[in-house]
Amino acid sequence: MTDTTVNPQSLPTGLVLAPQLPEILRPVKIRRGFVGLLRGHPTVAIGGVLLLALVLIAVFAPHLGTVDPTALAPAKRTRAPSADFWFGTDVLGRDIYSRVLFGARVSLTVGLSVAIFASAAGLAIGMVSGFIRWADGILMRFMDGLMSIPPILLAIALMALTRGSVGNVILAITIAEIPRVSRLVRSVVLSLREQPYVDAAVACGTRTPMIILRHILPNTVAPMLVQATYICASAMITEAILSFIGAGTPPTIPSWGNIMAEGRALWQVKPYIVFFPAAFLSVTVLAVNLLGDGLRDALDPRLAKRL
């Protein structure tokens, strides 16, 4: 846009050029891209950095001064944290530092896997239920039946039917989380299917699968991305609970829940056995929740803190 000036002498008789008003508001700076997202929403940056650090710790655990997390050393059991054993040792002499770092692999694997599988299954069920009216009653009644059971009890019941393994834990928690995801997607689709562009697509003769893929699915990505972060955090907590009560991963696999379960009998005299895995679990859940809160504010303009 070019700035044009008007010569006062060229104005018709009786007209006066108005004086230029001073700029009261500063020009709006539009921040775009990934850097703009981080600057505008610091919780995304904080949560992302913490989560990335934990992922790197889990991936490079064998190269961070660790030993075999399952190696027994009865002569070195219940050692306090020191230069030789940074987090101390448990009742069997195993290095807690090594077990905590390797346990990050189990928790992150369970959390990310459940978030992906539950989001994919819930997205498909929610879109079909929200857009196809005759399928809504059948699918949602089945989802309501699953939602009537608390997630942890449903996971325990499913684990009781199978043997303890990481794969079965992921499957049990995923089944417990699918109804909540499908409910969220259904509510979004119910509002989207009444939009004018959907009516226009129907009037043009577009088939239902193409309408769902082209018009409904892209508008459900933002809420699903936020919901996936909360599912990831909830799945890690549920996995720790299952392992703590002995219904999750087998004791031979180091996980934060197993470490805390083995140290609960010595909590009053050896609190560090429970403290370090609990601290890592808390930081991981906090990082995922911060990331989810930041994405919610960034993707939903109604919840943005500032324009």
C-alpha positions as CSV (number, residue, x, y, z in Angstrom):
1,M,0.0,0.0,0.0
2,T,1.5,3.4,-1.0
3,D,1.2,6.5,1.1
4,T,-0.4,9.3,-0.9
5,T,-0.6,12.9,0.2
6,V,-3.2,15.5,-0.9
7,N,-2.2,19.0,-1.8
8,P,-4.4,21.4,0.2
9,Q,-4.5,23.8,-2.8
10,S,-6.1,21.2,-5.0
11,L,-9.2,20.8,-2.7
12,P,-12.5,22.3,-3.8
13,T,-13.6,25.6,-2.2
14,G,-15.1,25.1,1.2
15,L,-13.3,21.8,2.0
16,V,-10.5,21.7,4.5
17,L,-8.0,18.8,4.8
18,A,-8.3,17.2,8.3
19,P,-5.1,17.1,10.4
20,Q,-3.4,13.8,10.7
21,L,-4.2,12.1,14.0
22,P,-1.3,10.6,16.0
23,E,-1.1,6.8,16.2
24,I,-2.4,5.7,19.6
25,L,-2.1,2.0,19.2
26,R,1.2,0.3,18.2
27,P,1.1,-1.7,15.0
28,V,0.2,-5.4,15.6
29,K,3.0,-7.8,15.1
30,I,1.8,-11.1,13.7
31,R,4.0,-14.0,14.9
32,R,4.0,-16.9,12.6
33,G,5.7,-20.2,12.5
34,F,7.2,-22.4,15.2
35,V,9.2,-19.7,16.9
36,G,6.1,-17.5,17.1
37,L,4.2,-20.4,18.7
38,L,6.9,-20.8,21.4
39,R,7.1,-17.0,22.1
40,G,3.3,-16.6,22.3
41,H,2.8,-19.7,24.4
42,P,5.7,-20.3,26.8
43,T,4.0,-23.3,28.3
44,V,4.5,-25.1,25.0
45,A,8.2,-24.4,25.1
46,I,8.6,-25.4,28.8
47,G,6.6,-28.6,28.4
48,G,8.2,-29.5,25.1
49,V,11.8,-29.0,26.5
50,L,11.0,-31.1,29.5
51,L,9.4,-33.9,27.5
52,L,12.3,-33.8,24.9
53,A,14.8,-34.1,27.7
54,L,13.0,-37.1,29.2
55,V,12.8,-38.8,25.8
56,L,16.5,-38.3,25.3
57,I,17.2,-39.7,28.7
58,A,15.2,-42.8,27.9
59,V,16.8,-43.3,24.5
60,F,20.4,-42.8,25.7
61,A,20.0,-44.5,29.1
62,P,22.7,-47.1,28.4
63,H,25.2,-44.2,27.8
64,L,24.5,-42.1,30.9
65,G,26.6,-44.0,33.4
66,T,24.1,-46.8,34.0
67,V,24.5,-50.5,34.7
68,D,22.3,-53.5,34.1
69,P,19.1,-52.5,35.9
70,T,18.3,-56.1,36.7
71,A,21.7,-57.0,38.1
72,L,21.5,-58.2,41.8
73,A,24.1,-57.3,44.4
74,P,22.9,-58.5,47.9
75,A,26.0,-57.2,49.5
76,K,25.1,-53.6,48.4
77,R,21.5,-53.5,49.2
78,T,19.7,-50.5,50.6
79,R,22.7,-48.2,50.1
80,A,22.0,-44.5,50.5
81,P,22.6,-42.1,47.6
82,S,26.3,-41.5,47.2
83,A,29.0,-40.9,44.5
84,D,29.0,-44.6,43.7
85,F,25.2,-45.0,43.7
86,W,23.6,-41.7,42.7
87,F,20.1,-42.7,43.7
88,G,21.0,-45.5,46.1
89,T,20.2,-49.2,45.8
90,D,17.0,-51.2,46.5
91,V,16.4,-54.2,48.8
92,L,18.1,-56.5,46.2
93,G,21.1,-54.3,45.6
94,R,20.0,-53.1,42.2
95,D,21.1,-49.6,41.2
96,I,18.0,-47.3,41.4
97,Y,19.6,-44.7,39.1
98,S,19.8,-47.2,36.3
99,R,16.4,-48.6,37.0
100,V,14.8,-45.2,37.0
101,L,16.4,-44.2,33.7
102,F,15.5,-47.5,32.0
103,G,12.0,-47.2,33.5
104,A,11.5,-44.0,31.6
105,R,11.4,-46.2,28.4
106,V,8.4,-48.2,29.7
107,S,6.4,-45.1,30.9
108,L,7.0,-43.1,27.7
109,T,6.3,-46.1,25.5
110,V,3.0,-46.8,27.2
111,G,2.0,-43.1,27.3
112,L,2.7,-42.4,23.6
113,S,1.4,-45.7,22.4
114,V,-1.9,-45.4,24.3
115,A,-2.3,-41.8,23.1
116,I,-1.8,-42.8,19.4
117,F,-4.0,-45.9,19.5
118,A,-6.8,-44.5,21.6
119,S,-6.9,-41.3,19.5
120,A,-7.0,-43.2,16.2
121,A,-9.8,-45.6,17.4
122,G,-11.7,-42.9,19.2
123,L,-11.5,-40.6,16.2
124,A,-12.9,-43.2,13.8
125,I,-15.8,-44.1,16.2
126,G,-16.6,-40.5,17.0
127,M,-16.7,-39.4,13.4
128,V,-18.9,-42.2,12.3
129,S,-21.2,-41.8,15.3
130,G,-21.4,-38.0,15.0
131,F,-22.1,-37.9,11.3
132,I,-24.1,-41.0,10.6
133,R,-27.3,-40.7,12.7
134,W,-28.4,-44.3,12.7
135,A,-25.0,-45.5,13.9
136,D,-25.0,-43.0,16.8
137,G,-27.3,-44.9,19.0
138,I,-25.5,-48.2,18.6
139,L,-22.0,-46.9,19.1
140,M,-22.6,-44.4,21.8
141,R,-24.6,-46.9,23.9
142,F,-21.7,-49.3,23.8
143,M,-19.3,-46.4,24.7
144,D,-21.5,-45.4,27.6
145,G,-21.4,-48.9,28.9
146,L,-17.6,-48.8,28.9
147,M,-17.5,-45.3,30.5
148,S,-19.7,-46.6,33.4
149,I,-16.7,-48.6,34.6
150,P,-13.8,-46.6,36.1
151,P,-10.8,-46.7,33.8
152,I,-8.4,-48.2,36.4
153,L,-10.9,-51.0,37.3
154,L,-11.5,-51.8,33.6
155,A,-7.7,-51.9,33.1
156,I,-7.3,-54.2,36.1
157,A,-10.1,-56.5,34.8
158,L,-8.5,-56.7,31.4
159,M,-5.0,-57.4,32.8
160,A,-6.5,-60.2,34.9
161,L,-7.5,-62.0,31.7
162,T,-4.0,-61.8,30.2
163,R,-0.4,-62.2,31.4
164,G,1.6,-59.2,32.5
165,S,3.5,-57.5,29.7
166,V,4.0,-54.0,28.3
167,G,1.9,-54.8,25.2
168,N,-1.1,-56.0,27.3
169,V,-0.8,-52.9,29.6
170,I,-1.0,-50.7,26.4
171,L,-4.0,-52.7,25.2
172,A,-5.9,-52.5,28.5
173,I,-5.3,-48.8,29.0
174,T,-6.2,-48.1,25.3
175,I,-9.6,-49.8,25.6
176,A,-10.3,-47.8,28.8
177,E,-9.5,-44.5,27.1
178,I,-11.3,-45.0,23.8
179,P,-14.8,-44.1,25.0
180,R,-13.7,-40.7,26.3
181,V,-12.0,-39.9,23.0
182,S,-15.0,-40.9,20.9
183,R,-17.3,-38.8,23.1
184,L,-15.1,-35.7,22.5
185,V,-14.9,-36.3,18.7
186,R,-18.7,-36.9,18.5
187,S,-19.4,-33.6,20.2
188,V,-17.2,-31.8,17.7
189,V,-18.7,-33.6,14.7
190,L,-22.2,-32.9,15.8
191,S,-21.5,-29.1,15.6
192,L,-19.5,-29.4,12.3
193,R,-22.1,-31.4,10.4
194,E,-24.6,-28.4,10.7
195,Q,-22.2,-26.0,9.1
196,P,-23.1,-24.4,5.7
197,Y,-20.1,-25.9,3.9
198,V,-21.2,-29.4,4.8
199,D,-24.7,-28.7,3.5
200,A,-23.2,-27.4,0.3
201,A,-21.1,-30.6,-0.1
202,V,-24.2,-32.7,0.4
203,A,-26.2,-30.6,-2.1
204,C,-23.4,-31.1,-4.6
205,G,-23.7,-34.9,-4.3
206,T,-20.5,-35.5,-2.4
207,R,-20.4,-39.0,-0.9
208,T,-20.4,-39.3,2.9
209,P,-16.9,-40.8,3.2
210,M,-15.4,-37.9,1.2
211,I,-17.3,-35.3,3.3
212,I,-15.9,-36.9,6.5
213,L,-12.3,-36.9,5.1
214,R,-12.3,-33.5,3.5
215,H,-14.5,-31.4,5.7
216,I,-15.0,-33.1,9.1
217,L,-11.6,-34.7,9.8
218,P,-9.4,-31.6,9.3
219,N,-11.5,-29.7,11.8
220,T,-11.1,-32.3,14.5
221,V,-7.3,-32.4,14.4
222,A,-6.8,-29.5,16.8
223,P,-9.0,-30.8,19.7
224,M,-7.7,-34.3,19.2
225,L,-4.1,-33.2,19.4
226,V,-4.8,-31.5,22.8
227,Q,-6.8,-34.5,24.0
228,A,-4.0,-36.9,23.0
229,T,-1.6,-35.1,25.4
230,Y,-3.9,-35.6,28.3
231,I,-4.4,-39.3,27.4
232,C,-0.6,-39.7,27.4
233,A,-0.3,-38.3,30.9
234,S,-3.3,-40.4,32.2
235,A,-1.9,-43.5,30.6
236,M,1.5,-43.1,32.4
237,I,-0.2,-42.7,35.7
238,T,-2.5,-45.7,35.1
239,E,0.5,-47.8,34.1
240,A,2.3,-46.8,37.3
241,I,-0.8,-47.7,39.4
242,L,-1.1,-51.1,37.7
243,S,2.6,-51.9,38.3
244,F,2.4,-50.6,41.8
245,I,-0.4,-53.1,42.7
246,G,1.2,-55.9,40.8
247,A,-1.2,-56.0,37.9
248,G,1.0,-54.2,35.3
249,T,4.4,-54.9,33.9
250,P,6.2,-58.0,35.3
251,P,8.7,-57.3,38.1
252,T,11.6,-58.3,35.8
253,I,11.0,-55.2,33.7
254,P,12.1,-52.0,35.4
255,S,9.3,-49.4,35.5
256,W,8.5,-46.5,37.8
257,G,5.5,-48.3,39.3
258,N,7.5,-51.5,40.0
259,I,10.3,-49.5,41.7
260,M,7.9,-47.7,44.0
261,A,6.0,-51.0,44.8
262,E,9.3,-52.6,45.8
263,G,10.2,-49.7,48.1
264,R,6.9,-49.0,49.8
265,A,7.7,-51.5,52.6
266,L,10.9,-49.4,53.5
267,W,9.3,-46.0,52.9
268,Q,9.8,-44.7,56.4
269,V,13.5,-45.7,56.7
270,K,14.6,-45.6,53.0
271,P,12.3,-43.0,51.3
272,Y,14.7,-42.4,48.4
273,I,13.7,-45.8,46.9
274,V,10.2,-44.3,46.2
275,F,11.1,-40.7,45.9
276,F,13.2,-40.8,42.7
277,P,10.8,-42.7,40.5
278,A,7.9,-40.7,41.8
279,A,9.7,-37.5,41.0
280,F,10.4,-38.6,37.5
281,L,6.8,-39.6,37.0
282,S,5.6,-36.3,38.3
283,V,7.9,-34.3,36.1
284,T,6.9,-36.3,33.0
285,V,3.2,-35.8,33.7
286,L,3.7,-32.1,34.4
287,A,5.6,-31.7,31.1
288,V,2.9,-33.4,29.1
289,N,0.1,-31.4,30.8
290,L,2.0,-28.1,30.2
291,L,2.4,-29.1,26.5
292,G,-1.4,-29.9,26.3
293,D,-2.4,-26.6,28.0
294,G,-0.2,-24.6,25.7
295,L,-1.5,-26.3,22.6
296,R,-5.1,-25.8,23.7
297,D,-4.5,-22.0,24.0
298,A,-2.6,-21.9,20.7
299,L,-5.1,-23.9,18.6
300,D,-8.4,-22.5,20.1
301,P,-8.6,-18.7,19.6
302,R,-11.5,-18.5,22.1
303,L,-9.0,-19.6,24.9
304,A,-6.1,-17.5,23.7
305,K,-4.7,-15.2,26.4
306,R,-4.1,-12.4,24.0
307,L,-4.8,-11.6,20.4
